[in-house]
Amino acid sequence: MENKKLVGLLADKLGRSSEDINKLLEAFTEVVASRCGELDSIAIPSFGTFEAKKKNERVVVNPGNGKRMLVPPKIAMSFKISNVLKGKLK
């Protein structure tokens, strides 16, 4: 689903303007990004949990030429769906 369609559906459902919904979604993404940047998780009841996980540096081998390379540490985002939403999807 495209962003415009999502905004339109939420605006109709909530009786708000598209501008309000855009501001809400932008604020939500900013909060998720800032909290997960601090390795915190965000749980939304009946939806799921956004979680940031720190991946340590590691050595990998390029299968093409056999050279070993060091991959720097990074933060990876993950989303775990809630059991309630999982049940609704089945």
Beta strands, then each sheet from edge to edge (+ up, - down):
strand 1: 42-44
strand 2: 48-55
strand 3: 58-61
strand 4: 68-71
strand 5: 74-81
sheet 1: 1+ 2- 5+
sheet 2: 3+ 4-
end
